[in-house]
Amino acid sequence: MNDTERLEHQAELFGSLFLLTQHLARRADAAMEPLGLTTKQWLLLAILVKRFAGQTPTLTEAALWYGSSRQNVKQIALQLESRGFLRLVTDPKDKRVLRLQLTEHVRLLETPQEHQRQVDLLTGLFAALSDPDLARFLELVRRELAAIAPQGLA
């Protein structure tokens, strides 16, 4: 592949990934609607549950993993707080630091009904990919995230 072809492929892939993200978010938003959650809110909860299990990360730590600004993550956290999924708490050692503390309400995401909703969503979203394609796609996405995410986060 020459430099021109490589650049054309990169440009198409870049745009296609944004389109893919839009379509994934639309489908996931529809699936999360019964819970009163958006995809962005669900992603923050997933990060808190998976990456920070049993911890109360700072807003800044969560924002690094979320891949967005602290201010954006704070707005999403405030929405989740109003829905009862988490609490924003002041760090007892440093009153300037806000921590994200999950509530018991997050267990709503672990019910058999919610598990089945997630299975149905994922099955539908990736139905066009064979098992080897899915494994390769995951490998490529992980590699790209490792290359572009802040050091040590991917």
Backbone bond lengths (Angstrom), bond angles and torsions (degrees), N, CA, C in turn:
res aa  C-N    CA-C-N  psi(-1)  N-CA   C-N-CA  omega(-1)  CA-C   N-CA-C  phi
1 M - - - 1.456 - - 1.537 107.08 -
2 N 1.324 115.99 130.98 1.464 118.93 178.63 1.529 110.24 -85.34
3 D 1.312 116.54 174.10 1.476 121.66 -175.72 1.527 112.15 -60.95
4 T 1.319 117.69 -39.21 1.467 121.23 -179.79 1.517 110.70 -65.57
5 E 1.331 116.63 -45.20 1.458 120.73 178.67 1.530 110.89 -63.76
6 R 1.319 115.77 -41.42 1.467 119.84 179.06 1.522 110.33 -60.95
7 L 1.316 117.70 -45.48 1.464 121.52 179.24 1.525 111.11 -63.33
8 E 1.322 117.15 -40.73 1.472 120.56 177.64 1.529 110.58 -63.08
9 H 1.313 116.75 -42.66 1.471 120.60 177.71 1.532 110.87 -63.40
10 Q 1.323 115.56 -43.98 1.472 119.60 179.59 1.523 110.53 -61.67
11 A 1.326 117.33 -44.32 1.465 121.23 -179.50 1.528 111.21 -63.46
12 E 1.329 116.57 -43.84 1.458 119.44 178.82 1.525 111.36 -65.38
13 L 1.316 116.51 -42.28 1.463 120.24 178.72 1.520 111.00 -63.42
14 F 1.310 117.32 -43.24 1.466 122.04 178.50 1.533 110.68 -56.81
15 G 1.325 116.64 -51.83 1.464 120.29 178.47 1.505 112.76 -64.16
16 S 1.329 116.11 -40.55 1.470 120.21 -179.29 1.522 111.99 -64.47
17 L 1.340 116.84 -36.64 1.462 119.26 177.92 1.530 111.03 -64.38
18 F 1.329 117.33 -38.20 1.456 119.60 176.26 1.530 111.14 -65.76
19 L 1.324 116.87 -41.69 1.467 119.71 176.59 1.524 110.92 -63.13
20 L 1.330 116.32 -43.21 1.460 120.61 178.11 1.530 110.13 -59.21
21 T 1.314 116.29 -43.87 1.469 120.98 178.99 1.527 110.91 -60.41
22 Q 1.322 116.70 -43.03 1.473 120.33 179.34 1.530 110.85 -60.70
23 H 1.327 116.04 -46.25 1.463 119.53 -178.49 1.529 111.86 -69.13
24 L 1.318 116.80 -39.47 1.462 119.87 176.31 1.526 110.79 -61.62
25 A 1.334 116.56 -44.12 1.467 120.71 -179.58 1.526 111.07 -63.95
26 R 1.316 117.34 -40.69 1.467 120.27 179.76 1.522 110.79 -62.89
27 R 1.326 116.80 -45.97 1.461 120.37 -179.94 1.527 111.08 -66.69
28 A 1.327 116.72 -42.53 1.462 120.43 -179.57 1.524 110.88 -68.82
29 D 1.325 118.59 -38.01 1.465 121.14 176.42 1.522 110.37 -58.62
30 A 1.325 116.91 -42.19 1.469 120.46 178.66 1.530 110.21 -64.01
31 A 1.325 117.16 -39.67 1.469 120.57 179.94 1.526 111.71 -69.61
32 M 1.331 117.68 -32.02 1.469 121.86 -177.86 1.537 112.81 -86.05
33 E 1.316 116.34 -11.22 1.467 120.62 -176.61 1.534 113.73 -53.51
34 P 1.341 119.80 -42.16 1.475 118.70 178.77 1.533 113.52 -59.09
35 L 1.327 116.59 -24.22 1.465 120.44 178.51 1.521 112.06 -89.22
36 G 1.323 116.44 -7.13 1.456 120.12 -176.36 1.515 112.48 74.14
37 L 1.341 116.74 25.50 1.461 121.73 -178.57 1.515 110.93 -115.16
38 T 1.322 115.13 151.76 1.456 121.08 169.03 1.527 107.98 -99.22
39 T 1.304 116.18 168.53 1.458 120.58 177.90 1.521 110.82 -61.60
40 K 1.316 117.22 -39.38 1.467 120.51 179.96 1.522 110.74 -63.81
41 Q 1.324 116.97 -40.28 1.460 120.71 178.01 1.519 110.41 -67.46
42 W 1.340 116.43 -42.99 1.453 120.58 178.43 1.528 110.87 -60.68
43 L 1.337 117.18 -41.60 1.462 120.49 -179.52 1.522 111.23 -61.95
44 L 1.328 117.29 -42.82 1.462 119.35 177.90 1.527 110.43 -62.65
45 L 1.320 117.75 -43.29 1.467 120.08 177.11 1.528 110.97 -61.39
46 A 1.335 116.92 -42.89 1.467 120.42 179.85 1.528 110.83 -61.26
47 I 1.314 117.43 -40.55 1.462 120.93 178.14 1.520 110.46 -64.28
48 L 1.318 116.46 -43.29 1.464 120.06 -179.56 1.526 111.24 -65.65
49 V 1.329 117.17 -40.18 1.461 121.47 -178.89 1.523 111.19 -71.63
50 K 1.332 117.46 -45.19 1.466 121.08 -173.98 1.525 112.98 -84.56
51 R 1.306 117.56 -49.12 1.468 120.97 -173.98 1.527 112.17 -81.81
52 F 1.327 116.47 -35.04 1.457 120.72 -174.36 1.532 111.72 -116.50
53 A 1.313 117.26 36.24 1.471 121.70 -178.42 1.526 110.63 -53.68
54 G 1.332 115.38 126.20 1.460 120.89 177.92 1.523 114.23 74.68
55 Q 1.319 118.21 6.77 1.463 122.10 -178.74 1.525 110.45 -116.47
56 T 1.291 115.85 167.53 1.463 121.98 171.96 1.528 107.25 -122.62
57 P 1.334 116.34 85.76 1.464 119.29 -176.84 1.523 111.54 -67.22
58 T 1.321 114.47 158.75 1.460 118.92 173.77 1.522 108.25 -74.61
59 L 1.300 114.82 162.44 1.457 120.88 176.01 1.530 109.81 -59.06
60 T 1.319 116.51 -39.75 1.462 121.62 179.97 1.526 111.23 -64.89
61 E 1.329 118.09 -43.14 1.467 121.33 178.33 1.528 110.46 -62.22
62 A 1.316 116.87 -45.48 1.465 120.99 179.93 1.530 110.36 -63.08
63 A 1.320 117.14 -39.91 1.468 120.90 -179.89 1.523 111.76 -63.80
64 L 1.330 116.85 -37.15 1.468 120.05 177.51 1.518 110.80 -60.99
65 W 1.323 116.50 -45.23 1.463 120.24 -179.90 1.525 111.72 -71.87
66 Y 1.309 116.87 -33.80 1.465 121.75 -179.56 1.527 111.02 -70.86
67 G 1.320 115.99 -27.65 1.461 120.05 179.04 1.514 113.05 83.74
68 S 1.329 115.73 31.04 1.454 120.24 -178.45 1.520 109.12 -142.74
69 S 1.317 115.61 178.67 1.463 119.79 -179.23 1.525 110.85 -73.11
70 R 1.295 115.00 157.48 1.465 121.67 176.56 1.528 109.82 -59.34
71 Q 1.330 116.40 -41.38 1.466 121.29 -178.87 1.529 111.26 -63.69
72 N 1.339 116.97 -41.18 1.458 120.48 179.10 1.526 110.69 -65.41
73 V 1.318 116.42 -44.33 1.462 120.57 179.90 1.534 110.19 -65.79
74 K 1.317 116.91 -35.17 1.466 119.21 177.77 1.524 110.58 -63.24
75 Q 1.328 117.73 -41.14 1.468 120.57 178.36 1.532 110.71 -62.42
76 I 1.324 116.81 -43.09 1.462 120.50 178.36 1.522 109.95 -65.08
77 A 1.332 117.00 -41.36 1.471 121.54 178.90 1.524 110.82 -63.14
78 L 1.315 117.30 -39.65 1.470 120.30 178.14 1.528 110.82 -63.42
79 Q 1.328 117.05 -38.41 1.465 120.70 176.73 1.533 110.33 -64.44
80 L 1.327 115.77 -42.33 1.466 119.86 178.56 1.520 111.26 -67.27
81 E 1.328 116.34 -35.01 1.459 120.13 177.13 1.531 109.88 -64.13
82 S 1.322 117.08 -41.91 1.472 120.21 -179.93 1.530 111.60 -66.14
83 R 1.327 117.65 -22.84 1.465 122.39 177.64 1.527 112.25 -93.46
84 G 1.339 116.39 -1.27 1.457 120.61 175.02 1.515 115.82 86.48
85 F 1.337 119.12 8.75 1.460 121.55 -177.85 1.520 113.63 -82.51
86 L 1.326 117.42 -26.17 1.458 120.35 179.17 1.518 109.96 -153.82
87 R 1.327 113.87 170.90 1.469 121.25 175.22 1.517 107.96 -127.02
88 L 1.308 115.59 141.36 1.463 121.58 170.13 1.517 105.92 -92.14
89 V 1.323 116.53 117.89 1.458 120.58 -177.27 1.523 110.11 -122.10
90 T 1.307 114.94 144.13 1.459 120.86 177.36 1.524 109.37 -75.95
91 D 1.310 116.05 135.08 1.449 121.20 178.24 1.530 108.67 -64.27
92 P 1.333 118.74 128.80 1.468 120.37 -177.80 1.534 113.22 -64.74
93 K 1.339 117.51 -24.81 1.460 120.44 -178.59 1.526 113.29 -90.38
94 D 1.331 116.64 -23.10 1.460 120.99 -178.59 1.524 108.29 -144.72
95 K 1.303 116.60 103.00 1.465 122.31 -173.98 1.526 113.33 -63.55
96 R 1.331 117.95 -13.40 1.464 120.63 178.49 1.526 112.06 -81.88
97 V 1.321 117.25 -15.24 1.466 122.30 -174.47 1.525 110.04 -95.46
98 L 1.345 115.72 130.70 1.458 121.40 174.37 1.518 109.08 -103.23
99 R 1.325 115.45 136.47 1.456 121.52 177.93 1.524 109.64 -116.08
100 L 1.334 115.16 152.04 1.457 121.93 179.32 1.520 108.59 -103.60
101 Q 1.318 115.21 120.00 1.464 121.03 -177.44 1.522 108.85 -120.04
102 L 1.332 116.44 116.79 1.463 120.71 178.62 1.525 109.99 -67.52
103 T 1.313 116.01 148.84 1.463 121.74 175.41 1.532 109.23 -105.09
104 E 1.292 116.35 172.78 1.466 121.19 177.64 1.529 111.59 -62.87
105 H 1.326 116.84 -22.04 1.467 121.34 -178.90 1.532 111.69 -60.15
106 V 1.329 117.13 -23.80 1.462 120.98 -179.64 1.531 111.13 -64.95
107 R 1.319 117.41 -20.24 1.476 120.97 177.80 1.529 111.93 -63.81
108 L 1.310 116.66 -17.68 1.464 121.32 175.09 1.535 110.34 -55.30
109 L 1.320 116.34 -30.41 1.464 121.05 -179.82 1.524 112.61 -74.88
110 E 1.326 117.41 -9.90 1.463 121.92 -176.59 1.523 113.62 -103.56
111 T 1.316 118.18 4.39 1.466 120.37 -178.73 1.533 109.98 -69.98
112 P 1.320 117.51 156.59 1.468 119.98 177.25 1.536 112.50 -56.47
113 Q 1.319 117.08 -37.96 1.472 120.64 178.90 1.527 110.68 -63.13
114 E 1.313 117.21 -43.59 1.463 120.44 179.59 1.515 111.34 -69.42
115 H 1.324 116.17 -37.74 1.461 119.44 176.80 1.527 109.62 -59.34
116 Q 1.327 116.64 -45.21 1.469 120.16 -179.69 1.524 110.79 -65.63
117 R 1.325 117.82 -37.56 1.471 120.97 178.01 1.535 109.54 -61.65
118 Q 1.323 116.89 -41.36 1.465 120.81 179.77 1.532 111.11 -68.49
119 V 1.327 116.49 -40.85 1.467 120.23 177.20 1.525 109.81 -60.51
120 D 1.329 116.73 -46.23 1.461 120.83 -179.65 1.528 111.28 -62.25
121 L 1.318 116.63 -42.13 1.459 120.87 179.40 1.529 110.53 -62.41
122 L 1.328 116.44 -51.86 1.460 120.23 -177.43 1.523 111.85 -64.02
123 T 1.312 117.10 -40.65 1.462 120.86 178.17 1.520 110.54 -60.33
124 G 1.319 116.11 -43.65 1.460 119.86 179.12 1.517 113.45 -68.38
125 L 1.325 116.44 -40.04 1.460 120.27 -177.63 1.528 112.65 -65.96
126 F 1.309 116.95 -35.82 1.461 119.99 -173.71 1.532 112.84 -112.26
127 A 1.326 117.07 20.98 1.463 121.77 -178.97 1.528 112.62 -61.98
128 A 1.312 117.71 -27.75 1.470 121.17 -177.70 1.529 112.84 -76.33
129 L 1.326 117.55 -9.96 1.464 121.14 -176.64 1.526 110.80 -104.14
130 S 1.328 115.76 131.98 1.468 120.50 173.42 1.527 108.02 -71.58
131 D 1.312 116.91 168.87 1.460 120.17 178.05 1.530 111.95 -57.89
132 P 1.341 118.88 -46.55 1.473 118.22 177.58 1.537 112.39 -63.64
133 D 1.345 117.05 -38.37 1.468 119.99 177.71 1.528 110.53 -62.31
134 L 1.327 115.61 -43.51 1.461 120.55 -179.30 1.531 110.54 -62.41
135 A 1.326 116.80 -44.72 1.466 120.47 179.08 1.529 110.76 -63.30
136 R 1.315 118.11 -41.59 1.471 122.10 -179.86 1.522 110.62 -67.91
137 F 1.327 116.94 -42.31 1.463 121.56 178.84 1.531 109.84 -60.53
138 L 1.332 116.74 -44.98 1.458 120.85 178.04 1.525 110.71 -60.95
139 E 1.328 116.38 -43.54 1.461 120.25 178.84 1.537 110.88 -59.96
140 L 1.321 117.09 -44.06 1.463 121.25 -179.26 1.528 111.83 -66.81
141 V 1.317 116.57 -41.30 1.467 119.90 178.98 1.523 110.45 -65.05
142 R 1.325 116.88 -43.25 1.475 120.07 177.74 1.532 110.94 -59.73
143 R 1.323 116.17 -42.99 1.463 120.44 -179.26 1.529 110.86 -63.74
144 E 1.323 116.62 -43.53 1.465 119.98 -179.94 1.526 111.25 -67.67
145 L 1.327 117.20 -40.45 1.468 119.85 176.08 1.520 111.57 -61.05
146 A 1.321 116.57 -41.30 1.454 120.69 178.31 1.521 111.06 -61.89
147 A 1.334 116.95 -32.89 1.457 121.11 -177.91 1.529 112.80 -79.18
148 I 1.326 118.00 -30.75 1.465 118.96 -173.52 1.526 114.55 -109.92
149 A 1.331 118.38 -17.59 1.465 120.80 179.65 1.527 109.78 -75.61
150 P 1.336 116.99 156.28 1.470 118.69 175.58 1.533 110.35 -54.29
151 Q 1.298 115.45 148.34 1.467 122.53 -175.26 1.533 112.82 -46.34
152 G 1.323 115.94 126.52 1.453 121.25 173.73 1.519 115.75 82.32
153 L 1.338 118.10 4.08 1.466 118.75 -176.70 1.506 114.19 -99.21
154 A 1.289 119.05 -25.17 1.470 119.57 -174.62 1.511 111.57 -77.06
